[in-house]
Amino acid sequence: MDNIADIAEVLKALADNTRLEIINLLSCGKMCVCDLVEELDLSQPNISHHLKILKNADLIIATKRGRWVDYELNQEVFEQLQNNLKYITTYDAQKCNFERSTCEQ
């Protein structure tokens, strides 16, 4: 996540109530699809669809365990996202070194 476009892609993946609920549940630890289905009362294909989007954004990690797959948060990506959001919302003289227009009020 080195630029604004990368941050936007991650935020797009998070811009869904179901995916935010999944992230919230995974903050408690590893879970398999069947756990998420039970907790969210959604179908397995629906949960799998949302997990795929989160996985493609590197927000979660999938680990195969026999015939099951466990999902967990990718803490490194969430820490990086927090740092990037802090950077883009904080004044920095180097970042803000551009000529301003002369807009009339």
Biopython code that builds the backbone (N, CA, C, O; Angstrom):
import numpy as np
from Bio.PDB.StructureBuilder import StructureBuilder

atoms = [
    (1, "MET", "N", (0.841, -1.168, 0.000)),
    (1, "MET", "CA", (0.000, 0.000, 0.000)),
    (1, "MET", "C", (0.893, 1.240, 0.000)),
    (1, "MET", "O", (1.121, 1.863, 1.037)),
    (2, "ASP", "N", (1.384, 1.575, -1.171)),
    (2, "ASP", "CA", (2.339, 2.672, -1.247)),
    (2, "ASP", "C", (1.754, 3.961, -1.791)),
    (2, "ASP", "O", (2.405, 5.003, -1.723)),
    (3, "ASN", "N", (0.553, 3.923, -2.325)),
    (3, "ASN", "CA", (-0.009, 5.146, -2.872)),
    (3, "ASN", "C", (-1.505, 5.219, -2.610)),
    (3, "ASN", "O", (-2.115, 4.284, -2.092)),
    (4, "ILE", "N", (-2.070, 6.349, -2.979)),
    (4, "ILE", "CA", (-3.490, 6.597, -2.721)),
    (4, "ILE", "C", (-4.370, 5.549, -3.398)),
    (4, "ILE", "O", (-5.366, 5.117, -2.818)),
    (5, "ALA", "N", (-4.017, 5.135, -4.614)),
    (5, "ALA", "CA", (-4.823, 4.138, -5.336)),
    (5, "ALA", "C", (-4.860, 2.813, -4.577)),
    (5, "ALA", "O", (-5.902, 2.161, -4.522)),
    (6, "ASP", "N", (-3.730, 2.412, -3.991)),
    (6, "ASP", "CA", (-3.688, 1.173, -3.201)),
    (6, "ASP", "C", (-4.584, 1.284, -1.962)),
    (6, "ASP", "O", (-5.303, 0.347, -1.617)),
    (7, "ILE", "N", (-4.526, 2.434, -1.309)),
    (7, "ILE", "CA", (-5.357, 2.653, -0.123)),
    (7, "ILE", "C", (-6.829, 2.602, -0.515)),
    (7, "ILE", "O", (-7.647, 2.016, 0.195)),
    (8, "ALA", "N", (-7.162, 3.216, -1.646)),
    (8, "ALA", "CA", (-8.552, 3.232, -2.116)),
    (8, "ALA", "C", (-9.056, 1.816, -2.379)),
    (8, "ALA", "O", (-10.203, 1.503, -2.061)),
    (9, "GLU", "N", (-8.220, 0.960, -2.952)),
    (9, "GLU", "CA", (-8.631, -0.422, -3.227)),
    (9, "GLU", "C", (-8.942, -1.177, -1.935)),
    (9, "GLU", "O", (-9.915, -1.928, -1.866)),
    (10, "VAL", "N", (-8.122, -0.975, -0.931)),
    (10, "VAL", "CA", (-8.362, -1.634, 0.358)),
    (10, "VAL", "C", (-9.650, -1.102, 0.985)),
    (10, "VAL", "O", (-10.450, -1.868, 1.525)),
    (11, "LEU", "N", (-9.842, 0.209, 0.909)),
    (11, "LEU", "CA", (-11.056, 0.789, 1.477)),
    (11, "LEU", "C", (-12.304, 0.322, 0.735)),
    (11, "LEU", "O", (-13.359, 0.156, 1.347)),
    (12, "LYS", "N", (-12.197, 0.109, -0.571)),
    (12, "LYS", "CA", (-13.329, -0.432, -1.337)),
    (12, "LYS", "C", (-13.705, -1.820, -0.822)),
    (12, "LYS", "O", (-14.884, -2.154, -0.704)),
    (13, "ALA", "N", (-12.691, -2.614, -0.521)),
    (13, "ALA", "CA", (-12.958, -3.962, -0.003)),
    (13, "ALA", "C", (-13.647, -3.902, 1.357)),
    (13, "ALA", "O", (-14.412, -4.801, 1.707)),
    (14, "LEU", "N", (-13.382, -2.863, 2.111)),
    (14, "LEU", "CA", (-13.986, -2.713, 3.436)),
    (14, "LEU", "C", (-15.351, -2.022, 3.390)),
    (14, "LEU", "O", (-16.069, -1.996, 4.390)),
    (15, "ALA", "N", (-15.705, -1.471, 2.245)),
    (15, "ALA", "CA", (-16.922, -0.654, 2.125)),
    (15, "ALA", "C", (-18.181, -1.501, 1.956)),
    (15, "ALA", "O", (-18.944, -1.312, 1.009)),
    (16, "ASP", "N", (-18.386, -2.424, 2.869)),
    (16, "ASP", "CA", (-19.558, -3.291, 2.826)),
    (16, "ASP", "C", (-19.856, -3.752, 4.252)),
    (16, "ASP", "O", (-18.953, -4.166, 4.979)),
    (17, "ASN", "N", (-21.114, -3.679, 4.639)),
    (17, "ASN", "CA", (-21.489, -4.061, 6.011)),
    (17, "ASN", "C", (-21.095, -5.490, 6.353)),
    (17, "ASN", "O", (-20.563, -5.747, 7.434)),
    (18, "THR", "N", (-21.351, -6.419, 5.443)),
    (18, "THR", "CA", (-21.035, -7.827, 5.713)),
    (18, "THR", "C", (-19.542, -8.017, 5.885)),
    (18, "THR", "O", (-19.107, -8.724, 6.795)),
    (19, "ARG", "N", (-18.749, -7.395, 5.021)),
    (19, "ARG", "CA", (-17.295, -7.551, 5.135)),
    (19, "ARG", "C", (-16.776, -6.925, 6.426)),
    (19, "ARG", "O", (-15.849, -7.452, 7.041)),
    (20, "LEU", "N", (-17.360, -5.816, 6.837)),
    (20, "LEU", "CA", (-16.958, -5.225, 8.117)),
    (20, "LEU", "C", (-17.344, -6.132, 9.285)),
    (20, "LEU", "O", (-16.609, -6.229, 10.268)),
    (21, "GLU", "N", (-18.484, -6.786, 9.179)),
    (21, "GLU", "CA", (-18.874, -7.742, 10.227)),
    (21, "GLU", "C", (-17.903, -8.919, 10.264)),
    (21, "GLU", "O", (-17.550, -9.398, 11.342)),
    (22, "ILE", "N", (-17.473, -9.383, 9.104)),
    (22, "ILE", "CA", (-16.495, -10.478, 9.043)),
    (22, "ILE", "C", (-15.190, -10.036, 9.693)),
    (22, "ILE", "O", (-14.616, -10.773, 10.493)),
    (23, "ILE", "N", (-14.718, -8.838, 9.355)),
    (23, "ILE", "CA", (-13.485, -8.311, 9.953)),
    (23, "ILE", "C", (-13.641, -8.233, 11.468)),
    (23, "ILE", "O", (-12.733, -8.609, 12.209)),
    (24, "ASN", "N", (-14.774, -7.753, 11.921)),
    (24, "ASN", "CA", (-15.036, -7.649, 13.354)),
    (24, "ASN", "C", (-14.962, -9.022, 14.025)),
    (24, "ASN", "O", (-14.355, -9.158, 15.087)),
    (25, "LEU", "N", (-15.571, -10.028, 13.419)),
    (25, "LEU", "CA", (-15.518, -11.385, 13.983)),
    (25, "LEU", "C", (-14.096, -11.939, 13.966)),
    (25, "LEU", "O", (-13.662, -12.571, 14.930)),
    (26, "LEU", "N", (-13.373, -11.704, 12.876)),
    (26, "LEU", "CA", (-12.012, -12.230, 12.775)),
    (26, "LEU", "C", (-11.053, -11.534, 13.738)),
    (26, "LEU", "O", (-9.962, -12.040, 14.001)),
    (27, "SER", "N", (-11.454, -10.382, 14.261)),
    (27, "SER", "CA", (-10.604, -9.729, 15.265)),
    (27, "SER", "C", (-10.550, -10.561, 16.547)),
    (27, "SER", "O", (-9.685, -10.346, 17.397)),
    (28, "CYS", "N", (-11.480, -11.514, 16.682)),
    (28, "CYS", "CA", (-11.498, -12.417, 17.846)),
    (28, "CYS", "C", (-10.577, -13.619, 17.649)),
    (28, "CYS", "O", (-10.315, -14.359, 18.597)),
    (29, "GLY", "N", (-10.085, -13.819, 16.426)),
    (29, "GLY", "CA", (-9.201, -14.945, 16.142)),
    (29, "GLY", "C", (-9.622, -15.687, 14.889)),
    (29, "GLY", "O", (-10.580, -15.304, 14.218)),
    (30, "LYS", "N", (-8.895, -16.754, 14.579)),
    (30, "LYS", "CA", (-9.153, -17.554, 13.378)),
    (30, "LYS", "C", (-10.557, -18.138, 13.397)),
    (30, "LYS", "O", (-11.076, -18.545, 14.437)),
    (31, "MET", "N", (-11.157, -18.164, 12.204)),
    (31, "MET", "CA", (-12.484, -18.765, 12.055)),
    (31, "MET", "C", (-12.558, -19.440, 10.695)),
    (31, "MET", "O", (-11.893, -19.025, 9.746)),
    (32, "CYS", "N", (-13.375, -20.486, 10.612)),
    (32, "CYS", "CA", (-13.626, -21.121, 9.321)),
    (32, "CYS", "C", (-14.956, -20.590, 8.773)),
    (32, "CYS", "O", (-15.709, -19.922, 9.482)),
    (33, "VAL", "N", (-15.228, -20.894, 7.516)),
    (33, "VAL", "CA", (-16.457, -20.415, 6.878)),
    (33, "VAL", "C", (-17.688, -20.839, 7.672)),
    (33, "VAL", "O", (-18.623, -20.056, 7.841)),
    (34, "CYS", "N", (-17.688, -22.084, 8.158)),
    (34, "CYS", "CA", (-18.867, -22.570, 8.892)),
    (34, "CYS", "C", (-19.130, -21.735, 10.141)),
    (34, "CYS", "O", (-20.288, -21.512, 10.496)),
    (35, "ASP", "N", (-18.074, -21.266, 10.817)),
    (35, "ASP", "CA", (-18.247, -20.385, 11.978)),
    (35, "ASP", "C", (-18.885, -19.063, 11.557)),
    (35, "ASP", "O", (-19.794, -18.562, 12.218)),
    (36, "LEU", "N", (-18.396, -18.508, 10.448)),
    (36, "LEU", "CA", (-18.917, -17.229, 9.964)),
    (36, "LEU", "C", (-20.367, -17.353, 9.507)),
    (36, "LEU", "O", (-21.180, -16.461, 9.747)),
    (37, "VAL", "N", (-20.684, -18.470, 8.843)),
    (37, "VAL", "CA", (-22.061, -18.718, 8.403)),
    (37, "VAL", "C", (-22.994, -18.721, 9.611)),
    (37, "VAL", "O", (-24.064, -18.113, 9.587)),
    (38, "GLU", "N", (-22.576, -19.406, 10.654)),
    (38, "GLU", "CA", (-23.398, -19.508, 11.862)),
    (38, "GLU", "C", (-23.565, -18.155, 12.549)),
    (38, "GLU", "O", (-24.667, -17.793, 12.960)),
    (39, "GLU", "N", (-22.478, -17.417, 12.668)),
    (39, "GLU", "CA", (-22.524, -16.130, 13.373)),
    (39, "GLU", "C", (-23.295, -15.065, 12.601)),
    (39, "GLU", "O", (-24.006, -14.256, 13.198)),
    (40, "LEU", "N", (-23.158, -15.062, 11.273)),
    (40, "LEU", "CA", (-23.767, -14.008, 10.461)),
    (40, "LEU", "C", (-25.120, -14.396, 9.882)),
    (40, "LEU", "O", (-25.833, -13.555, 9.334)),
    (41, "ASP", "N", (-25.470, -15.669, 10.005)),
    (41, "ASP", "CA", (-26.738, -16.174, 9.472)),
    (41, "ASP", "C", (-26.886, -15.851, 7.980)),
    (41, "ASP", "O", (-27.933, -15.396, 7.520)),
    (42, "LEU", "N", (-25.799, -16.104, 7.246)),
    (42, "LEU", "CA", (-25.778, -15.929, 5.795)),
    (42, "LEU", "C", (-25.380, -17.248, 5.155)),
    (42, "LEU", "O", (-24.846, -18.130, 5.827)),
    (43, "SER", "N", (-25.635, -17.387, 3.868)),
    (43, "SER", "CA", (-25.294, -18.630, 3.176)),
    (43, "SER", "C", (-23.784, -18.769, 3.013)),
    (43, "SER", "O", (-23.051, -17.780, 3.008)),
    (44, "GLN", "N", (-23.341, -20.003, 2.881)),
    (44, "GLN", "CA", (-21.916, -20.272, 2.678)),
    (44, "GLN", "C", (-21.403, -19.606, 1.402)),
    (44, "GLN", "O", (-20.326, -19.010, 1.438)),
    (45, "PRO", "N", (-22.127, -19.675, 0.261)),
    (45, "PRO", "CA", (-21.632, -18.992, -0.941)),
    (45, "PRO", "C", (-21.516, -17.472, -0.753)),
    (45, "PRO", "O", (-20.590, -16.851, -1.275)),
    (46, "ASN", "N", (-22.440, -16.887, -0.019)),
    (46, "ASN", "CA", (-22.394, -15.449, 0.240)),
    (46, "ASN", "C", (-21.158, -15.096, 1.066)),
    (46, "ASN", "O", (-20.434, -14.158, 0.735)),
    (47, "ILE", "N", (-20.919, -15.841, 2.132)),
    (47, "ILE", "CA", (-19.735, -15.616, 2.972)),
    (47, "ILE", "C", (-18.468, -15.810, 2.146)),
    (47, "ILE", "O", (-17.544, -15.002, 2.233)),
    (48, "SER", "N", (-18.417, -16.865, 1.353)),
    (48, "SER", "CA", (-17.232, -17.145, 0.528)),
    (48, "SER", "C", (-16.956, -16.009, -0.449)),
    (48, "SER", "O", (-15.800, -15.660, -0.688)),
    (49, "HIS", "N", (-18.005, -15.435, -1.009)),
    (49, "HIS", "CA", (-17.855, -14.294, -1.922)),
    (49, "HIS", "C", (-17.164, -13.130, -1.206)),
    (49, "HIS", "O", (-16.229, -12.536, -1.743)),
    (50, "HIS", "N", (-17.623, -12.809, -0.002)),
    (50, "HIS", "CA", (-17.041, -11.704, 0.756)),
    (50, "HIS", "C", (-15.614, -12.022, 1.207)),
    (50, "HIS", "O", (-14.754, -11.141, 1.209)),
    (51, "LEU", "N", (-15.364, -13.267, 1.584)),
    (51, "LEU", "CA", (-14.006, -13.666, 1.971)),
    (51, "LEU", "C", (-13.041, -13.522, 0.800)),
    (51, "LEU", "O", (-11.895, -13.113, 0.984)),
    (52, "LYS", "N", (-13.497, -13.855, -0.393)),
    (52, "LYS", "CA", (-12.648, -13.735, -1.584)),
    (52, "LYS", "C", (-12.238, -12.277, -1.805)),
    (52, "LYS", "O", (-11.079, -11.997, -2.112)),
    (53, "ILE", "N", (-13.173, -11.363, -1.650)),
    (53, "ILE", "CA", (-12.868, -9.937, -1.820)),
    (53, "ILE", "C", (-11.866, -9.480, -0.766)),
    (53, "ILE", "O", (-10.914, -8.766, -1.084)),
    (54, "LEU", "N", (-12.070, -9.880, 0.473)),
    (54, "LEU", "CA", (-11.144, -9.511, 1.552)),
    (54, "LEU", "C", (-9.764, -10.122, 1.339)),
    (54, "LEU", "O", (-8.747, -9.482, 1.604)),
    (55, "LYS", "N", (-9.736, -11.355, 0.861)),
    (55, "LYS", "CA", (-8.463, -12.040, 0.604)),
    (55, "LYS", "C", (-7.720, -11.374, -0.556)),
    (55, "LYS", "O", (-6.506, -11.186, -0.488)),
    (56, "ASN", "N", (-8.447, -11.017, -1.619)),
    (56, "ASN", "CA", (-7.821, -10.349, -2.766)),
    (56, "ASN", "C", (-7.228, -8.994, -2.385)),
    (56, "ASN", "O", (-6.284, -8.526, -3.020)),
    (57, "ALA", "N", (-7.777, -8.373, -1.359)),
    (57, "ALA", "CA", (-7.251, -7.099, -0.865)),
    (57, "ALA", "C", (-6.173, -7.307, 0.194)),
    (57, "ALA", "O", (-5.695, -6.343, 0.792)),
    (58, "ASP", "N", (-5.788, -8.561, 0.429)),
    (58, "ASP", "CA", (-4.772, -8.934, 1.427)),
    (58, "ASP", "C", (-5.166, -8.577, 2.858)),
    (58, "ASP", "O", (-4.307, -8.488, 3.735)),
    (59, "LEU", "N", (-6.452, -8.375, 3.094)),
    (59, "LEU", "CA", (-6.906, -8.029, 4.437)),
    (59, "LEU", "C", (-7.017, -9.242, 5.346)),
    (59, "LEU", "O", (-6.969, -9.115, 6.569)),
    (60, "ILE", "N", (-7.166, -10.414, 4.749)),
    (60, "ILE", "CA", (-7.235, -11.645, 5.535)),
    (60, "ILE", "C", (-6.277, -12.677, 4.958)),
    (60, "ILE", "O", (-5.875, -12.603, 3.797)),
    (61, "ILE", "N", (-5.926, -13.632, 5.793)),
    (61, "ILE", "CA", (-5.040, -14.734, 5.417)),
    (61, "ILE", "C", (-5.834, -16.026, 5.551)),
    (61, "ILE", "O", (-6.523, -16.245, 6.548)),
    (62, "ALA", "N", (-5.729, -16.876, 4.540)),
    (62, "ALA", "CA", (-6.404, -18.179, 4.558)),
    (62, "ALA", "C", (-5.356, -19.263, 4.775)),
    (62, "ALA", "O", (-4.337, -19.297, 4.085)),
    (63, "THR", "N", (-5.608, -20.148, 5.733)),
    (63, "THR", "CA", (-4.699, -21.247, 6.037)),
    (63, "THR", "C", (-5.473, -22.551, 5.960)),
    (63, "THR", "O", (-6.473, -22.735, 6.655)),
    (64, "LYS", "N", (-5.000, -23.458, 5.105)),
    (64, "LYS", "CA", (-5.670, -24.746, 4.938)),
    (64, "LYS", "C", (-5.379, -25.636, 6.143)),
    (64, "LYS", "O", (-4.238, -25.755, 6.588)),
    (65, "ARG", "N", (-6.439, -26.254, 6.658)),
    (65, "ARG", "CA", (-6.336, -27.172, 7.795)),
    (65, "ARG", "C", (-7.141, -28.415, 7.441)),
    (65, "ARG", "O", (-8.345, -28.484, 7.691)),
    (66, "GLY", "N", (-6.454, -29.402, 6.851)),
    (66, "GLY", "CA", (-7.164, -30.588, 6.370)),
    (66, "GLY", "C", (-8.107, -30.197, 5.252)),
    (66, "GLY", "O", (-7.681, -29.619, 4.252)),
    (67, "ARG", "N", (-9.387, -30.505, 5.411)),
    (67, "ARG", "CA", (-10.353, -30.110, 4.386)),
    (67, "ARG", "C", (-11.001, -28.761, 4.688)),
    (67, "ARG", "O", (-11.887, -28.321, 3.955)),
    (68, "TRP", "N", (-10.571, -28.110, 5.753)),
    (68, "TRP", "CA", (-11.100, -26.812, 6.154)),
    (68, "TRP", "C", (-10.102, -25.708, 5.840)),
    (68, "TRP", "O", (-8.911, -25.961, 5.655)),
    (69, "VAL", "N", (-10.599, -24.498, 5.785)),
    (69, "VAL", "CA", (-9.739, -23.321, 5.629)),
    (69, "VAL", "C", (-10.067, -22.365, 6.766)),
    (69, "VAL", "O", (-11.225, -22.009, 6.984)),
    (70, "ASP", "N", (-9.039, -21.959, 7.480)),
    (70, "ASP", "CA", (-9.204, -20.981, 8.554)),
    (70, "ASP", "C", (-8.830, -19.605, 8.021)),
    (70, "ASP", "O", (-7.891, -19.461, 7.238)),
    (71, "TYR", "N", (-9.572, -18.608, 8.454)),
    (71, "TYR", "CA", (-9.319, -17.228, 8.040)),
    (71, "TYR", "C", (-8.948, -16.404, 9.257)),
    (71, "TYR", "O", (-9.486, -16.595, 10.347)),
    (72, "GLU", "N", (-8.015, -15.483, 9.048)),
    (72, "GLU", "CA", (-7.603, -14.584, 10.120)),
    (72, "GLU", "C", (-7.226, -13.240, 9.514)),
    (72, "GLU", "O", (-6.946, -13.141, 8.319)),
    (73, "LEU", "N", (-7.222, -12.212, 10.348)),
    (73, "LEU", "CA", (-6.847, -10.888, 9.877)),
    (73, "LEU", "C", (-5.367, -10.849, 9.525)),
    (73, "LEU", "O", (-4.541, -11.482, 10.182)),
    (74, "ASN", "N", (-5.049, -10.104, 8.489)),
    (74, "ASN", "CA", (-3.656, -9.840, 8.142)),
    (74, "ASN", "C", (-3.267, -8.572, 8.907)),
    (74, "ASN", "O", (-3.421, -7.458, 8.405)),
    (75, "GLN", "N", (-2.767, -8.759, 10.114)),
    (75, "GLN", "CA", (-2.476, -7.637, 11.011)),
    (75, "GLN", "C", (-1.513, -6.630, 10.388)),
    (75, "GLN", "O", (-1.641, -5.424, 10.602)),
    (76, "GLU", "N", (-0.558, -7.127, 9.624)),
    (76, "GLU", "CA", (0.428, -6.246, 8.995)),
    (76, "GLU", "C", (-0.254, -5.245, 8.057)),
    (76, "GLU", "O", (0.088, -4.063, 8.049)),
    (77, "VAL", "N", (-1.211, -5.721, 7.275)),
    (77, "VAL", "CA", (-1.918, -4.841, 6.335)),
    (77, "VAL", "C", (-2.782, -3.831, 7.089)),
    (77, "VAL", "O", (-2.867, -2.670, 6.688)),
    (78, "PHE", "N", (-3.420, -4.260, 8.173)),
    (78, "PHE", "CA", (-4.239, -3.322, 8.949)),
    (78, "PHE", "C", (-3.378, -2.256, 9.620)),
    (78, "PHE", "O", (-3.789, -1.098, 9.699)),
    (79, "GLU", "N", (-2.198, -2.621, 10.101)),
    (79, "GLU", "CA", (-1.287, -1.636, 10.685)),
    (79, "GLU", "C", (-0.830, -0.648, 9.621)),
    (79, "GLU", "O", (-0.773, 0.557, 9.867)),
    (80, "GLN", "N", (-0.505, -1.161, 8.440)),
    (80, "GLN", "CA", (-0.083, -0.305, 7.337)),
    (80, "GLN", "C", (-1.220, 0.639, 6.924)),
    (80, "GLN", "O", (-0.982, 1.816, 6.652)),
    (81, "LEU", "N", (-2.441, 0.128, 6.878)),
    (81, "LEU", "CA", (-3.596, 0.954, 6.526)),
    (81, "LEU", "C", (-3.782, 2.071, 7.552)),
    (81, "LEU", "O", (-4.030, 3.218, 7.182)),
    (82, "GLN", "N", (-3.666, 1.743, 8.825)),
    (82, "GLN", "CA", (-3.789, 2.767, 9.870)),
    (82, "GLN", "C", (-2.733, 3.852, 9.689)),
    (82, "GLN", "O", (-3.037, 5.041, 9.780)),
    (83, "ASN", "N", (-1.499, 3.442, 9.434)),
    (83, "ASN", "CA", (-0.420, 4.409, 9.233)),
    (83, "ASN", "C", (-0.666, 5.269, 8.000)),
    (83, "ASN", "O", (-0.446, 6.479, 8.029)),
    (84, "ASN", "N", (-1.122, 4.646, 6.918)),
    (84, "ASN", "CA", (-1.386, 5.395, 5.688)),
    (84, "ASN", "C", (-2.529, 6.382, 5.871)),
    (84, "ASN", "O", (-2.454, 7.510, 5.383)),
    (85, "LEU", "N", (-3.587, 5.975, 6.565)),
    (85, "LEU", "CA", (-4.700, 6.891, 6.816)),
    (85, "LEU", "C", (-4.252, 8.060, 7.684)),
    (85, "LEU", "O", (-4.673, 9.197, 7.475)),
    (86, "LYS", "N", (-3.401, 7.773, 8.650)),
    (86, "LYS", "CA", (-2.867, 8.847, 9.492)),
    (86, "LYS", "C", (-2.036, 9.805, 8.647)),
    (86, "LYS", "O", (-2.131, 11.021, 8.811)),
    (87, "TYR", "N", (-1.222, 9.263, 7.743)),
    (87, "TYR", "CA", (-0.371, 10.105, 6.899)),
    (87, "TYR", "C", (-1.209, 11.009, 5.994)),
    (87, "TYR", "O", (-0.936, 12.205, 5.894)),
    (88, "ILE", "N", (-2.231, 10.446, 5.333)),
    (88, "ILE", "CA", (-2.972, 11.263, 4.370)),
    (88, "ILE", "C", (-3.896, 12.279, 5.042)),
    (88, "ILE", "O", (-4.410, 13.178, 4.377)),
    (89, "THR", "N", (-4.110, 12.146, 6.344)),
    (89, "THR", "CA", (-4.968, 13.105, 7.041)),
    (89, "THR", "C", (-4.185, 14.038, 7.963)),
    (89, "THR", "O", (-4.781, 14.821, 8.702)),
    (90, "THR", "N", (-2.863, 13.959, 7.925)),
    (90, "THR", "CA", (-2.014, 14.775, 8.787)),
    (90, "THR", "C", (-1.196, 15.744, 7.942)),
    (90, "THR", "O", (-0.677, 15.376, 6.888)),
    (91, "TYR", "N", (-1.087, 16.973, 8.408)),
    (91, "TYR", "CA", (-0.293, 17.978, 7.708)),
    (91, "TYR", "C", (1.170, 17.564, 7.696)),
    (91, "TYR", "O", (1.713, 17.111, 8.703)),
    (92, "ASP", "N", (1.792, 17.726, 6.545)),
    (92, "ASP", "CA", (3.221, 17.470, 6.369)),
    (92, "ASP", "C", (3.724, 18.526, 5.387)),
    (92, "ASP", "O", (3.215, 18.626, 4.271)),
    (93, "ALA", "N", (4.719, 19.313, 5.793)),
    (93, "ALA", "CA", (5.203, 20.418, 4.967)),
    (93, "ALA", "C", (5.666, 19.942, 3.592)),
    (93, "ALA", "O", (5.410, 20.613, 2.592)),
    (94, "GLN", "N", (6.339, 18.799, 3.527)),
    (94, "GLN", "CA", (6.794, 18.283, 2.229)),
    (94, "GLN", "C", (5.611, 17.907, 1.354)),
    (94, "GLN", "O", (5.574, 18.250, 0.172)),
    (95, "LYS", "N", (4.654, 17.208, 1.926)),
    (95, "LYS", "CA", (3.481, 16.760, 1.185)),
    (95, "LYS", "C", (2.654, 17.960, 0.724)),
    (95, "LYS", "O", (2.053, 17.929, -0.350)),
    (96, "CYS", "N", (2.628, 18.998, 1.526)),
    (96, "CYS", "CA", (1.769, 20.153, 1.258)),
    (96, "CYS", "C", (2.515, 21.296, 0.580)),
    (96, "CYS", "O", (2.072, 22.443, 0.623)),
    (97, "ASN", "N", (3.628, 20.989, -0.037)),
    (97, "ASN", "CA", (4.435, 22.002, -0.705)),
    (97, "ASN", "C", (3.977, 22.146, -2.156)),
    (97, "ASN", "O", (4.657, 21.692, -3.077)),
    (98, "PHE", "N", (2.836, 22.771, -2.347)),
    (98, "PHE", "CA", (2.328, 23.031, -3.693)),
    (98, "PHE", "C", (1.724, 24.429, -3.704)),
    (98, "PHE", "O", (1.331, 24.968, -2.670)),
    (99, "GLU", "N", (1.663, 24.989, -4.885)),
    (99, "GLU", "CA", (1.142, 26.340, -5.012)),
    (99, "GLU", "C", (-0.379, 26.322, -4.941)),
    (99, "GLU", "O", (-1.042, 25.525, -5.605)),
    (100, "ARG", "N", (-0.897, 27.198, -4.140)),
    (100, "ARG", "CA", (-2.350, 27.279, -3.980)),
    (100, "ARG", "C", (-2.933, 28.271, -4.979)),
    (100, "ARG", "O", (-2.292, 29.255, -5.349)),
    (101, "SER", "N", (-4.149, 27.995, -5.403)),
    (101, "SER", "CA", (-4.827, 28.907, -6.326)),
    (101, "SER", "C", (-5.275, 30.149, -5.567)),
    (101, "SER", "O", (-5.238, 30.193, -4.338)),
    (102, "THR", "N", (-5.686, 31.123, -6.298)),
    (102, "THR", "CA", (-6.150, 32.361, -5.672)),
    (102, "THR", "C", (-7.669, 32.436, -5.770)),
    (102, "THR", "O", (-8.216, 33.361, -6.371)),
    (103, "CYS", "N", (-8.326, 31.487, -5.192)),
    (103, "CYS", "CA", (-9.792, 31.442, -5.199)),
    (103, "CYS", "C", (-10.352, 32.627, -4.432)),
    (103, "CYS", "O", (-9.848, 32.996, -3.371)),
    (104, "GLU", "N", (-11.379, 33.203, -4.973)),
    (104, "GLU", "CA", (-12.049, 34.297, -4.279)),
    (104, "GLU", "C", (-13.157, 33.726, -3.413)),
    (104, "GLU", "O", (-13.816, 32.753, -3.779)),
    (105, "GLN", "N", (-13.344, 34.330, -2.293)),
    (105, "GLN", "CA", (-14.390, 33.849, -1.389)),
    (105, "GLN", "C", (-15.617, 34.699, -1.484)),
    (105, "GLN", "O", (-16.602, 34.441, -0.792)),
]
sb = StructureBuilder()
sb.init_structure("model")
sb.init_model(0)
sb.init_chain("A")
sb.init_seg("    ")
for serial, (resi, resn, name, xyz) in enumerate(atoms, 1):
    if name == "N":
        sb.init_residue(resn, " ", resi, " ")
    sb.init_atom(name, np.array(xyz, "f"), 0.0, 1.0, " ", f" {name:<3s}", serial, name[0])
structure = sb.get_structure()
